[in-house]
Amino acid sequence: MKILYVAMKYDYGDPARGLSFEHCNFYDTLSRMGHEIIYFDFMSLAKEHGKEGMNSRLLETVKAEKPELLFAILFTDEFEKATFREISSSTDTVTVSWFCDDHWRFHNFSRYWAPSFNWVTTTDSGAVPKYLAIGYENVIKTQWACNHFSYKPLGLPLKYDVTFVGQPHGNRRAVIQRLRDAGIDVRVWGYGWENGRLSQEGMVEVFNQSRINLNLSNSSAGPLDRLLPWRRRSDQIKGRNFEVPGCGAFLLSGKADNLEEYYDVGSEIDCFTTTDELIEKIRFYLANEEERAKVADAGYHRTLAEHTYEKRFNEIFARVGLSKHK
């Protein structure tokens, strides 16, 4: 079908930071699924034409192209809510917004934007009743996944014992230093680390070449998290939880909300709670190659069977009445 894809092409809208997560996973999957994609990079267009001009262009594009679906991944306040309300109520285009961070952005962001769309998705298991409580019923519980077109086994030899790819948020630097102090050879990449950010292809290679791929929690609690009840949250599942197993690689992850619903912990991936437990499990899996490889293989097959973006998108399209067979 014809999809108007509304998202940032570059990481945080900055070309110097490389392509965005959305581009490498959402856009890439949708285009490889065979859909006709109209790319609306709102951040670049807003910089070129201003906020008002960019919003006008979105309306003009919908009226001219008549897409069956508008699929949006918002950032902050680049749009006017009225723009999406007009498309949702006055055209035949079905509007869907994928909300990325309802674990901590529902109360100050998503709840205000959802009514402008025909449908929204959330990855937060606790967000669905919150949407219903504000009178918004067209919410779909989905989850991050693996772009299996890009994340795949490459047959490369193992090169690293332990790796982490991600920004140094919260206590991540302290955790990495604890591992190094314990004599563990851990390599790190990401915006803010000394090795810098990896390309999509480079990241897939690192996953493939690592005996143990770490997934660390996003951040530690700050003062507002302790003072404001709605900001207290469990760690959320992220794309990394599916991307590493999708490469046929071993994932050792911090525990996250409902992660056990997607993988059998201990047999398809493994998890840790404390840094001491993390160190203990790293040492175990480095000393038990057969067990490590067995878990990685099981995680890979579970990912392909259930956790690809192609499957997630087809489930969403079916819910909103836009089957891939339409």
Backbone torsions as a table, in degrees:
resi	resn	phi	psi	omega
1	MET	NA	169.2	178.6
2	LYS	-88.6	121.2	-176.7
3	ILE	-119.6	126.1	170.4
4	LEU	-88.2	108.8	-173.6
5	TYR	-96.9	113.6	-173.1
6	VAL	-112.3	100.0	-175.6
7	ALA	-164.7	168.1	177.6
8	MET	-80.0	133.9	177.7
9	LYS	-78.8	-33.6	-174.9
10	TYR	-110.5	153.7	-178.6
11	ASP	-58.2	118.2	-175.7
12	TYR	54.1	25.6	178.2
13	GLY	75.6	10.5	-175.0
14	ASP	-111.2	108.1	-179.4
15	PRO	-55.6	-28.9	-179.4
16	ALA	-66.3	-20.8	-179.9
17	ARG	-89.8	-3.4	179.2
18	GLY	91.1	-176.4	-178.2
19	LEU	-67.3	148.5	-177.2
20	SER	-78.1	163.6	173.1
21	PHE	-57.6	-44.0	-178.7
22	GLU	-59.6	-43.4	-178.7
23	HIS	-63.7	-46.2	-174.6
24	CYS	-72.3	-19.5	-175.9
25	ASN	-116.7	-55.0	-178.0
26	PHE	-73.1	-57.8	-178.6
27	TYR	-60.4	-45.4	-177.2
28	ASP	-61.2	-43.4	179.7
29	THR	-66.0	-48.6	-178.3
30	LEU	-59.7	-40.8	-179.5
31	SER	-69.4	-38.7	179.6
32	ARG	-73.7	-18.7	174.1
33	MET	-73.3	-10.9	176.5
34	GLY	100.6	5.8	178.5
35	HIS	-76.2	153.1	173.9
36	GLU	-86.2	115.5	-173.6
37	ILE	-105.8	126.7	168.7
38	ILE	-101.3	113.2	-172.7
39	TYR	-87.7	119.3	178.2
40	PHE	-117.5	90.1	179.9
41	ASP	-81.1	88.1	-169.5
42	PHE	-63.7	-31.4	-178.1
43	MET	-68.8	-45.5	178.5
44	SER	-64.8	-39.7	-179.9
45	LEU	-68.5	-35.3	178.1
46	ALA	-67.2	-37.6	178.0
47	LYS	-66.2	-33.7	-177.0
48	GLU	-83.0	-38.8	-172.2
49	HIS	-117.3	-2.7	-175.6
50	GLY	82.7	164.7	-176.5
51	LYS	-61.4	-47.1	-178.5
52	GLU	-63.9	-42.8	-179.9
53	GLY	-65.7	-38.4	179.7
54	MET	-66.5	-42.7	178.1
55	ASN	-61.9	-40.6	178.5
56	SER	-63.4	-40.0	179.5
57	ARG	-64.2	-36.0	178.6
58	LEU	-62.9	-45.8	178.1
59	LEU	-61.9	-42.9	179.7
60	GLU	-62.9	-39.1	-179.2
61	THR	-65.2	-42.7	178.9
62	VAL	-61.9	-45.3	-177.7
63	LYS	-67.0	-34.7	-177.9
64	ALA	-80.4	-41.3	-173.1
65	GLU	-91.9	-24.8	-179.2
66	LYS	50.3	55.5	179.1
67	PRO	-67.2	150.2	175.3
68	GLU	-71.7	-31.8	-175.7
69	LEU	-136.3	136.1	166.1
70	LEU	-107.6	118.5	-178.1
71	PHE	-114.3	115.0	-172.3
72	ALA	-118.3	142.2	168.4
73	ILE	-124.4	102.7	-174.2
74	LEU	-78.2	165.6	177.8
75	PHE	-119.6	-76.5	176.0
76	THR	-128.9	-109.1	-174.9
77	ASP	-117.9	37.6	-179.1
78	GLU	-66.9	-25.5	-177.4
79	PHE	-104.6	165.4	166.0
80	GLU	-97.2	135.4	179.8
81	LYS	-58.9	-33.7	-179.2
82	ALA	-61.7	-27.6	179.0
83	THR	-62.4	-50.3	179.7
84	PHE	-71.0	-33.6	178.4
85	ARG	-62.1	-40.6	180.0
86	GLU	-65.2	-43.3	179.5
87	ILE	-64.5	-42.5	-176.5
88	SER	-66.7	-35.5	-172.7
89	SER	-101.2	-22.2	-171.1
90	SER	-117.0	4.3	177.9
91	THR	-130.4	171.4	177.3
92	ASP	-86.9	0.1	179.7
93	THR	-76.8	127.2	175.5
94	VAL	-81.1	127.7	-178.6
95	THR	-104.2	132.4	179.4
96	VAL	-133.3	131.1	174.7
97	SER	-115.5	127.7	175.5
98	TRP	-91.6	112.6	178.4
99	PHE	-93.0	125.3	-168.7
100	CYS	-87.4	-30.9	-167.0
101	ASP	-133.4	48.1	-179.0
102	ASP	-66.3	-15.7	175.0
103	HIS	-58.1	-31.2	-178.4
104	TRP	-134.5	-5.6	-178.9
105	ARG	-112.4	0.5	-178.5
106	PHE	-59.9	-49.6	-171.8
107	HIS	-70.8	-29.2	-177.0
108	ASN	-111.3	4.7	-179.6
109	PHE	-145.5	-68.2	-170.1
110	SER	-58.0	-41.1	-175.7
111	ARG	-62.3	-26.7	-179.7
112	TYR	-85.0	-25.1	-177.6
113	TRP	-94.3	-28.5	-175.0
114	ALA	-53.6	-44.3	-177.3
115	PRO	-61.9	-13.1	179.2
116	SER	-82.8	-8.5	-176.7
117	PHE	-115.1	152.9	174.1
118	ASN	-66.4	-38.8	-178.7
119	TRP	-142.2	152.5	170.3
120	VAL	-134.4	157.1	173.3
121	THR	-117.8	154.3	176.6
122	THR	-140.6	146.4	175.4
123	THR	-99.8	0.7	-176.5
124	ASP	-96.0	118.4	-178.8
125	SER	-62.2	-25.8	-178.5
126	GLY	-90.0	-2.8	-174.9
127	ALA	-84.1	-28.6	-176.1
128	VAL	-55.3	-50.7	178.0
129	PRO	-63.9	-25.0	177.3
130	LYS	-69.4	-40.8	176.0
131	TYR	-63.3	-44.5	-179.4
132	LEU	-62.3	-34.4	-178.8
133	ALA	-67.1	-27.1	177.8
134	ILE	-94.1	7.4	176.5
135	GLY	87.1	13.2	179.8
136	TYR	-103.6	116.4	-171.8
137	GLU	-102.7	-21.7	-174.5
138	ASN	-86.0	59.1	-180.0
139	VAL	-111.7	135.6	-178.6
140	ILE	-115.5	122.2	173.8
141	LYS	-79.4	118.3	176.6
142	THR	-130.0	-161.3	-179.3
143	GLN	-159.2	159.4	170.6
144	TRP	-59.1	169.0	-175.2
145	ALA	-159.1	-161.1	179.5
146	CYS	-119.8	131.0	170.7
147	ASN	-80.9	92.8	-172.5
148	HIS	-70.9	-9.7	174.7
149	PHE	-72.3	-26.7	-178.1
150	SER	-109.8	-41.8	-179.0
151	TYR	-90.4	112.0	-175.1
152	LYS	-158.0	160.5	174.3
153	PRO	-64.5	135.8	-178.2
154	LEU	-111.1	-4.6	-179.8
155	GLY	69.5	25.4	-179.3
156	LEU	-86.1	150.4	176.7
157	PRO	-69.5	149.0	177.7
158	LEU	-66.9	133.5	-173.8
159	LYS	-122.2	-29.0	-175.5
160	TYR	-122.4	146.4	173.7
161	ASP	-75.6	-56.2	-175.6
162	VAL	-136.7	134.4	178.4
163	THR	-136.0	156.7	172.0
164	PHE	-139.5	131.0	176.7
165	VAL	-119.8	117.2	-179.1
166	GLY	161.6	165.9	-178.4
167	GLN	-75.4	155.3	-178.1
168	PRO	-82.9	57.8	178.2
169	HIS	-71.9	160.2	168.8
170	GLY	49.7	-124.4	-176.3
171	ASN	-99.1	18.2	-176.0
172	ARG	-62.9	-39.4	178.5
173	ARG	-61.8	-41.1	-179.5
174	ALA	-65.8	-39.0	179.1
175	VAL	-65.0	-45.5	179.9
176	ILE	-61.6	-40.3	179.3
177	GLN	-66.2	-37.1	176.4
178	ARG	-60.5	-41.4	178.9
179	LEU	-63.4	-43.6	-179.4
180	ARG	-67.1	-37.8	177.5
181	ASP	-64.6	-26.4	178.8
182	ALA	-84.8	5.1	177.4
183	GLY	86.2	14.5	-179.5
184	ILE	-92.9	129.7	179.5
185	ASP	-84.1	97.6	-178.3
186	VAL	-116.1	129.6	178.3
187	ARG	-105.6	142.3	-176.4
188	VAL	-131.2	145.6	175.0
189	TRP	-138.0	155.5	176.5
190	GLY	144.7	161.0	179.4
191	TYR	-64.1	114.4	-177.5
192	GLY	114.5	-16.9	173.6
193	TRP	-92.1	163.1	-177.1
194	GLU	-63.6	-29.7	-179.8
195	ASN	-82.1	-10.1	177.3
196	GLY	77.2	-175.0	-175.0
197	ARG	-86.3	138.8	177.0
198	LEU	-87.2	150.2	169.5
199	SER	-70.5	167.1	176.7
200	GLN	-56.0	-46.5	-178.5
201	GLU	-65.2	-40.0	179.2
202	GLY	-64.9	-37.4	178.9
203	MET	-66.0	-42.8	178.3
204	VAL	-61.4	-38.5	178.4
205	GLU	-64.9	-42.8	179.5
206	VAL	-62.6	-43.4	177.8
207	PHE	-57.9	-43.6	-178.4
208	ASN	-67.0	-31.1	-172.6
209	GLN	-95.8	5.2	-175.9
210	SER	-105.9	134.4	173.8
211	ARG	-67.7	-41.8	179.6
212	ILE	-131.1	121.2	174.3
213	ASN	-102.8	123.9	-179.0
214	LEU	-90.8	144.2	167.3
215	ASN	-123.5	109.4	-178.2
216	LEU	-98.3	154.2	-179.4
217	SER	-60.9	158.0	-173.7
218	ASN	-67.2	-42.0	-175.0
219	SER	-165.6	167.6	174.1
220	SER	-96.4	158.7	-177.5
221	ALA	-67.2	138.0	176.6
222	GLY	-103.9	-177.8	-177.3
223	PRO	-57.5	-41.5	-178.7
224	LEU	-66.5	-33.7	178.6
225	ASP	-62.1	-32.7	-178.9
226	ARG	-80.7	-27.9	-176.4
227	LEU	-89.9	-32.8	-175.6
228	LEU	-106.9	114.0	-175.1
229	PRO	-56.7	-38.2	-175.5
230	TRP	-71.3	-12.1	177.4
231	ARG	-91.7	-8.4	178.2
232	ARG	-77.5	125.5	-172.1
233	ARG	-148.8	154.2	170.9
234	SER	-82.2	161.0	178.3
235	ASP	-64.0	138.3	-177.5
236	GLN	-93.3	151.2	172.1
237	ILE	-63.7	140.9	176.8
238	LYS	-126.6	174.4	-179.1
239	GLY	-57.1	-33.3	-177.7
240	ARG	-58.3	-31.3	-179.4
241	ASN	-61.9	-23.6	-179.4
242	PHE	-107.2	-28.8	-176.0
243	GLU	-68.4	-42.7	-179.3
244	VAL	-63.5	-52.7	176.0
245	PRO	-60.0	-30.6	178.7
246	GLY	-64.9	-19.1	175.7
247	CYS	-90.7	4.4	-175.6
248	GLY	73.0	22.0	-175.2
249	ALA	-106.7	163.5	-176.9
250	PHE	-88.2	129.9	179.9
251	LEU	-112.3	128.2	171.7
252	LEU	-118.5	108.2	-167.6
253	SER	-119.6	148.8	165.8
254	GLY	-64.2	150.3	-179.1
255	LYS	-66.8	144.6	-177.8
256	ALA	-139.7	160.1	-177.7
257	ASP	-54.6	115.2	174.9
258	ASN	66.6	16.4	180.0
259	LEU	-59.8	-32.5	-178.6
260	GLU	-68.2	-13.4	175.8
261	GLU	-77.9	-15.4	-175.6
262	TYR	-108.6	-27.3	178.1
263	TYR	-139.5	149.6	171.3
264	ASP	-81.3	108.5	-177.5
265	VAL	-69.2	126.5	-178.7
266	GLY	104.0	-22.3	179.2
267	SER	-123.3	-20.9	177.3
268	GLU	-119.1	-30.2	168.5
269	ILE	-145.3	177.5	170.1
270	ASP	-135.7	159.4	-175.0
271	CYS	-131.8	162.6	176.2
272	PHE	-138.9	159.4	178.5
273	THR	-111.8	-46.6	-178.3
274	THR	-112.5	164.7	178.0
275	THR	-65.7	-35.4	176.9
276	ASP	-62.0	-42.2	178.0
277	GLU	-66.4	-37.2	177.0
278	LEU	-60.0	-46.9	179.1
279	ILE	-61.0	-42.5	-180.0
280	GLU	-62.7	-43.4	-178.1
281	LYS	-72.1	-35.6	175.6
282	ILE	-59.5	-47.1	-179.5
283	ARG	-63.0	-37.9	179.5
284	PHE	-63.9	-49.5	-174.5
285	TYR	-73.4	-28.3	174.8
286	LEU	-69.2	-27.9	-179.5
287	ALA	-91.7	-7.6	-177.1
288	ASN	-130.4	76.4	-174.7
289	GLU	-62.0	-39.7	-177.7
290	GLU	-63.4	-42.0	178.8
291	GLU	-67.4	-42.2	178.4
292	ARG	-58.8	-47.3	-178.9
293	ALA	-65.6	-35.2	179.6
294	LYS	-65.3	-44.1	178.4
295	VAL	-64.6	-43.5	-179.6
296	ALA	-60.9	-41.8	-179.2
297	ASP	-65.9	-41.7	179.1
298	ALA	-65.3	-39.8	178.1
299	GLY	-64.3	-36.8	178.7
300	TYR	-62.9	-47.6	-177.9
301	HIS	-68.3	-33.9	176.3
302	ARG	-66.2	-39.8	-179.3
303	THR	-63.1	-49.9	-179.5
304	LEU	-62.5	-34.6	-176.4
305	ALA	-74.8	-33.8	-169.1
306	GLU	-132.2	-20.2	-165.3
307	HIS	-125.4	49.0	173.3
308	THR	-104.7	155.1	176.9
309	TYR	-64.8	-30.1	176.5
310	GLU	-58.3	-44.3	178.4
311	LYS	-67.7	-42.8	179.3
312	ARG	-59.8	-47.1	-176.6
313	PHE	-65.2	-41.5	179.6
314	ASN	-63.9	-35.4	176.0
315	GLU	-65.8	-41.4	178.8
316	ILE	-65.5	-45.5	-178.6
317	PHE	-61.5	-38.6	178.1
318	ALA	-64.9	-40.0	179.7
319	ARG	-63.2	-36.6	-177.0
320	VAL	-90.8	3.4	176.6
321	GLY	88.0	18.7	180.0
322	LEU	-121.2	73.9	-179.8
323	SER	-65.7	150.3	178.2
324	LYS	-64.7	-16.3	-179.0
325	HIS	-95.6	6.3	-177.0
326	LYS	-60.3	NA	NA
